[in-house]
Amino acid sequence: MDAETLADLLHAQAERDPELRHSLELRAATQSGDVTEAAHRLLDTAVTDGNVEYTAKIGAVLDTLQRMLDAGSRADLAPLARRTVDDISEVLEQSGDHAGDLADRLDRAVELYARACAARPPDPEKLADWILEVEFDGPGRPVIDLAEFATALGEPGLKRIKSTVDDVLAANGPGHRRDVAERLREQLAEVLGDVDELVAILSAKPPRVDVSLKIVRVLRAAGRHSEAIAHAARALTHDKQPSPPEPESETSRRRKEFDAKPDRETFAALREAATADGKWTVQRRDALACLRERAAEGVQQADELVRVLLDDGRPDEAWRACVRFGASAELKLELAEQRAAEHPAETIPVFREHVDELIERKDPQAYQEAARRLKLLRTLHKRAETADEFTAYLAALVENHRRKTRLITEIRAARIAMPKAVTSPRTPR
């Protein structure tokens, strides 16, 4: 199709899809002005819209934030990201509906705010105050994961949060504030690496399989293997003690199955049961926290987490988990192929690693595939506006493998412009 026809089709689709329309408007702002100002203007009008239009505008702003963060933008995106979190929280509080698309977008907004803070850290004590306000005085959503904000908070911010948590616990009052303080106290122990404190907190909880497993993992990660074995033995002995039967819900039964074997299958069963019981928000957070802890143990566990996030309709979280925990090369490549069109810059390192792996095989088919991947890399660098980087990368690669004449032949056959210093190959090998 010609450009005019494609533009007409895109315009027609944007008329039917308000989120696409707003995304295109914000993309246009990157060419004509400050995209963050355009996003703020969009949010200024969002609160007066109906639910569908509001959700669409929020989605467009979140897409813009993610695109700019993925591209390594030097703009300070934290204020826009924080405003998005606050705006969604206010709307959810007014509606009283903490389920559905808008609630999911609140979780995504918090993740993007954490990334924006890590890229351009705000005042750590002010960030700590915001987290404390959201947790202690908010409506219960969003739930903050301190680990995501730990870098931006630094020592001053974490110290401020700990001081408030200690004050609340010292007051010894029951209710919401104490529950929040207990949860933040556990997160602080994890973030600060205080193994003794974390084990003490977990040991004080009612005995459950998931708690015992977490204690064992914490001790193993700290290199305290004998203590881990001893705790596992005690937990096993306790589990064998008879206990009076009591009725349990389907959610409780599925949660026990998940705790015993946390994987895609038990996660899916837990999601179905907890959604029916209206308890999925809390169960999902706890189940994913368990999977994230396991993901740090090895490639297989990391792959399990990534697959679960994909099944749960969270491709962006799946990608971040893939990178953070070191998923298998096969899974990383699979995700990169899915994200290449919309996020070229972040997938380039994955395809470069794949090219290296293909070249190391030293066989004709692998060389042919490597050339095909190089052609894709050239396209991705163009989309990411880093074409010069591809030229330098290709020159270094060809120099390193100049004796692999069959590889050079395949690169030429793929119609990739070669560095001038490379001579024509002679005998393929």
C-alpha positions in Angstrom: 0.0 0.0 0.0 1.0 3.6 -0.6 1.7 5.9 2.4 -1.6 7.8 1.9 -3.7 4.6 2.0 -1.8 3.4 5.2 -2.4 6.8 6.8 -6.1 6.6 6.0 -6.3 3.2 7.6 -4.5 4.3 10.7 -6.7 7.3 11.0 -9.8 5.2 10.7 -8.6 2.8 13.4 -7.7 5.7 15.7 -11.3 7.0 15.4 -12.5 3.6 16.7 -9.8 3.2 19.3 -9.4 6.2 21.7 -6.2 4.8 23.3 -4.5 4.5 19.9 -5.7 8.0 19.1 -4.2 9.5 22.3 -1.0 7.5 21.8 -0.6 8.9 18.3 -1.2 12.4 19.6 1.5 12.0 22.2 3.9 10.5 19.7 3.3 13.6 17.5 4.2 15.8 20.4 7.7 14.3 20.4 8.2 15.9 17.0 6.7 19.2 17.8 7.4 19.9 21.4 7.7 18.5 24.9 6.0 15.2 25.2 5.8 15.3 29.0 3.9 18.6 28.7 1.5 17.0 26.2 1.0 14.1 28.6 0.2 16.5 31.5 -2.3 18.3 29.3 -3.9 15.0 28.4 -4.2 14.1 32.2 -5.7 17.6 32.8 -8.7 16.7 30.7 -8.9 13.0 31.7 -10.7 13.5 35.0 -13.7 15.0 33.2 -14.1 12.1 30.9 -16.2 8.9 31.2 -14.5 5.7 32.4 -13.7 4.4 28.9 -12.1 7.6 27.7 -10.3 8.1 31.0 -8.8 4.6 30.9 -7.8 5.2 27.3 -6.0 8.4 28.1 -4.2 6.8 31.1 -3.1 3.9 28.9 -1.7 6.4 26.3 0.3 8.2 29.0 1.7 4.9 30.4 2.7 3.8 26.9 4.5 7.1 26.4 6.3 6.8 29.7 7.4 3.3 29.0 8.6 4.1 25.5 10.7 7.0 26.8 12.2 5.0 29.6 13.0 2.1 27.3 14.7 4.6 24.9 16.8 5.9 27.8 15.3 9.4 27.7 17.2 12.0 29.6 14.0 13.8 30.6 12.9 13.7 34.2 9.9 11.5 33.9 9.3 11.0 37.6 6.9 13.9 38.1 4.7 12.7 35.3 4.8 9.1 36.5 3.9 10.1 40.0 1.0 12.2 38.9 -0.3 9.3 36.9 -0.2 7.0 40.0 -1.9 9.7 42.1 -4.6 10.4 39.5 -5.5 6.7 39.1 -5.5 6.2 42.9 -7.9 9.1 43.3 -10.3 7.8 40.6 -10.3 4.3 42.1 -10.9 5.6 45.6 -13.9 7.6 44.4 -15.3 4.7 42.4 -14.6 2.1 45.1 -13.8 -0.4 42.2 -10.4 -1.9 42.8 -10.6 -4.5 40.1 -10.5 -4.4 36.3 -8.4 -2.6 33.7 -7.8 0.6 35.7 -6.6 -1.3 38.8 -4.1 -3.1 36.5 -2.9 0.2 35.1 -2.3 1.5 38.6 0.1 -1.4 39.2 1.8 -0.6 35.9 2.0 3.1 36.8 3.8 2.3 40.0 6.3 0.1 38.2 7.0 2.9 35.7 7.3 5.5 38.5 9.9 3.2 40.2 11.9 3.0 36.9 11.7 6.8 36.5 12.9 7.4 40.0 15.8 5.0 39.4 16.7 6.8 36.2 16.5 10.3 37.8 16.3 10.0 41.6 14.1 12.6 43.3 14.8 13.9 46.8 15.0 10.6 48.7 13.2 11.9 51.8 10.3 13.3 49.8 10.0 10.0 48.0 9.9 8.2 51.3 7.2 10.6 52.5 5.1 9.8 49.5 5.5 6.1 50.0 4.5 6.4 53.7 1.5 8.5 52.8 0.3 6.0 50.1 0.8 3.1 52.5 -0.5 4.4 55.7 -3.1 7.0 54.6 -4.2 5.7 51.2 -7.2 3.5 50.4 -5.2 0.3 50.3 -4.0 0.6 46.7 -1.4 0.8 45.3 0.7 -1.5 47.4 4.3 -0.4 47.2 7.2 -2.8 46.8 10.2 -1.1 48.5 12.7 -3.2 46.5 11.6 -1.4 43.3 12.3 2.0 44.9 15.4 1.0 47.0 17.9 2.6 44.6 16.1 5.9 44.5 15.4 5.9 48.2 19.0 5.2 49.2 20.1 5.3 52.8 18.3 8.6 53.7 14.9 7.5 52.3 15.1 4.0 53.8 16.1 5.4 57.1 13.1 7.8 57.1 10.7 4.9 56.3 12.2 2.7 59.0 11.8 5.5 61.6 8.1 5.8 60.8 7.6 2.0 60.8 9.4 1.7 64.2 7.2 4.4 65.6 4.0 2.7 64.5 5.0 -0.6 65.8 6.1 0.9 69.1 2.6 2.4 69.5 1.4 -1.2 69.5 -2.0 -0.2 68.1 -4.0 -2.8 66.1 -5.6 -2.2 62.7 -4.6 -1.1 59.3 -1.5 1.0 60.3 0.1 -1.8 62.2 -0.6 -4.3 59.4 1.1 -1.9 56.9 4.1 -1.3 59.3 4.6 -5.1 59.7 4.7 -5.6 56.0 7.1 -2.6 55.5 9.3 -3.9 58.3 9.7 -7.2 56.4 10.4 -5.4 53.2 13.0 -3.2 54.9 14.8 -6.2 56.3 15.0 -7.7 52.8 16.1 -4.5 51.1 18.8 -3.8 53.8 20.0 -7.4 53.7 19.4 -7.9 57.4 19.1 -11.7 57.4 18.7 -12.1 61.2 15.9 -9.5 61.3 14.1 -11.0 58.3 14.3 -14.6 59.7 13.0 -13.3 63.1 10.1 -11.6 61.4 9.2 -14.6 59.3 9.6 -17.0 62.3 7.1 -15.0 64.3 4.4 -15.6 61.7 1.9 -18.5 62.0 3.6 -21.7 60.6 2.9 -22.0 56.9 4.6 -23.9 54.1 5.3 -20.7 52.2 6.8 -18.9 55.2 9.1 -21.9 56.0 10.2 -22.1 52.4 11.0 -18.4 52.4 13.1 -18.7 55.6 15.1 -21.6 54.0 15.7 -19.6 50.9 16.8 -16.5 52.8 19.3 -18.5 54.9 20.6 -20.4 51.8 21.1 -17.1 49.9 23.1 -15.8 52.9 25.4 -18.9 52.8 24.0 -20.2 56.1 23.3 -23.6 54.8 23.4 -25.5 58.1 20.8 -23.2 59.6 18.6 -23.6 56.4 18.8 -27.4 56.8 17.9 -27.2 60.5 15.0 -25.0 59.9 13.7 -27.2 57.1 13.9 -30.2 59.4 11.9 -28.4 62.1 9.3 -27.2 59.6 8.9 -30.8 58.3 8.5 -32.1 61.8 5.8 -29.5 62.6 4.0 -30.3 59.4 3.7 -33.9 60.5 1.9 -33.0 63.7 -1.8 -33.8 63.6 -4.1 -30.8 63.5 -7.9 -30.6 63.7 -9.5 -30.5 60.3 -11.2 -27.3 59.4 -13.1 -26.3 56.3 -11.1 -24.4 53.7 -12.1 -22.4 50.7 -11.1 -23.3 47.1 -8.7 -20.3 47.2 -7.0 -21.7 50.4 -6.7 -25.1 48.9 -5.2 -23.8 45.7 -2.8 -21.6 47.7 -1.5 -24.6 49.6 -0.9 -26.4 46.3 0.9 -23.4 44.9 3.1 -23.0 48.1 4.1 -26.7 47.8 4.9 -26.4 44.1 5.0 -22.9 42.8 4.8 -23.1 39.0 2.7 -22.1 36.0 0.0 -24.8 36.6 -0.6 -24.1 40.3 -0.4 -20.3 39.7 -3.2 -20.6 37.0 -5.3 -22.7 39.4 -4.8 -20.2 42.2 -5.8 -17.3 39.9 -9.0 -19.0 38.8 -10.1 -19.8 42.4 -9.0 -16.4 43.9 -10.7 -14.4 41.1 -13.9 -16.2 41.8 -13.6 -15.5 45.5 -12.7 -11.8 44.8 -9.2 -12.3 46.5 -7.0 -12.3 43.4 -5.3 -8.9 44.0 -3.7 -10.0 47.3 -3.1 -13.5 46.2 -1.4 -12.5 43.0 1.0 -10.1 44.8 2.0 -12.8 47.3 2.3 -15.6 44.7 4.5 -13.4 42.4 6.6 -12.4 45.4 7.3 -16.1 46.0 8.1 -16.7 42.4 10.5 -13.7 42.3 12.4 -15.1 45.3 12.7 -18.5 43.6 13.8 -16.8 40.3 17.0 -15.7 41.9 18.0 -19.3 42.5 18.6 -20.3 38.9 17.6 -20.2 35.2 14.8 -22.8 35.5 13.1 -20.8 38.3 13.6 -17.5 36.4 12.0 -19.1 33.3 9.0 -20.2 35.4 8.4 -16.6 36.7 8.6 -15.2 33.1 6.2 -17.8 31.8 3.8 -17.1 34.6 3.9 -13.3 33.9 3.3 -14.0 30.2 0.3 -16.2 31.1 -1.0 -13.5 33.4 -1.0 -11.0 30.5 2.0 -9.0 31.8 4.5 -9.0 28.9 6.4 -5.9 30.2 6.8 -7.4 33.6 7.9 -10.7 32.0 10.6 -8.9 30.0 11.9 -7.1 33.1 12.0 -10.3 35.0 13.8 -12.0 32.1 16.5 -9.4 32.2 16.7 -9.1 35.9 16.9 -12.7 36.9 18.7 -14.1 33.9 16.2 -16.3 32.1 17.4 -18.9 29.5 18.8 -17.7 26.2 15.9 -19.4 24.4 13.2 -17.6 26.4 15.0 -14.3 26.3 15.2 -14.6 22.5 11.5 -15.5 22.3 10.6 -12.4 24.2 12.9 -10.2 22.2 11.3 -11.4 19.0 7.9 -10.4 20.4 9.1 -6.9 21.6 11.5 -6.0 18.8 8.9 -4.0 16.8 7.8 -1.7 19.7 11.0 -1.7 21.8 13.9 -2.0 19.4 16.6 -0.5 21.7 16.1 -2.9 24.6 16.1 -6.0 22.4 19.4 -5.2 20.6 21.7 -6.8 23.2 19.7 -10.0 23.1 20.1 -10.4 19.3 23.8 -9.5 19.5 24.3 -12.4 22.0 22.4 -14.7 19.7 24.6 -13.7 16.8 27.7 -14.5 18.9 26.2 -17.9 19.8 25.4 -18.7 16.2 28.9 -17.8 15.0 30.4 -20.0 17.7 28.7 -23.0 16.2 30.9 -22.7 13.1 28.6 -24.4 10.6 27.1 -23.0 7.3 23.5 -23.0 8.5 24.4 -21.1 11.7 26.4 -18.5 9.6 23.3 -18.1 7.4 21.1 -17.5 10.4 23.7 -15.1 11.9 23.5 -13.0 8.8 19.7 -12.9 9.0 20.0 -11.7 12.5 22.5 -9.1 11.6 20.0 -7.8 9.0 17.4 -7.6 11.8 19.9 -5.8 14.0 20.5 -3.2 11.3 16.7 -2.6 11.2 16.5 -2.3 15.0 19.3 0.1 15.2 17.6 2.3 12.6 14.4 2.3 14.5 16.2 3.1 17.7 18.0 5.9 15.8 21.5 4.4 16.6 22.5 3.4 13.0 26.1 4.5 13.7 26.3 2.0 16.6 25.4 -0.8 14.2 28.1 0.3 11.8 30.7 0.2 14.5 29.4 -3.1 15.9 29.5 -4.7 12.4 33.0 -3.5 11.8 34.2 -5.0 15.1 32.4 -8.3 14.4 33.8 -8.6 10.9 37.3 -7.8 12.2 37.1 -10.4 14.9 35.9 -13.1 12.5 37.6 -12.0 9.2 39.1 -15.5 8.8 35.6 -17.1 8.7 35.1 -16.5 5.0 31.9 -18.5 4.8 30.4 -16.1 7.4 31.6 -13.1 5.4 30.0 -14.6 2.3 26.6 -15.0 4.1 26.7 -11.4 5.4 27.3 -10.2 1.8 24.5 -12.4 0.5 22.2 -10.8 3.1 22.9 -7.5 1.4 24.5 -5.9 4.4 27.0 -3.2 3.6 30.4 -4.4 4.7 33.1 -2.2 6.2 35.5 -1.0 3.5 38.5 -2.7 5.0 37.0 -6.2 4.3 38.3 -7.8 1.2 36.4 -10.2 -1.0 36.3 -13.7 0.4 38.3 -16.4 -1.4 37.6 -20.0 -0.4 34.6 -20.4 1.9 35.3 -22.4 5.0 
